[in-house]
C-alpha cells in the first residue's frame, strides 16, 4: 500500500530489547519518551481549554448581571404602579 518491500515494518512495539543491527533502526523510543511527547503536545491544548473556561465564566457573570438587572428594573416598575 505504501510501497515498502514485503516483510518490512513501519514500527515494532516490544517490551524487551531484541537484537537488531543499529544500521537497520531509524529510532528507538521508550515509554517515557512517548509520555513526554504526549505531555508536550497537550500543553497548548490545556492552555486553550483553560482560556475558554475563563472566558465562559466571564460571559456567565455578564449574563447573570444582565438578567438580575432586568428583573430588578421590572419589579421597580410594578412597585410604582401598586404604591
Beta strands, then each sheet from edge to edge (+ up, - down):
end
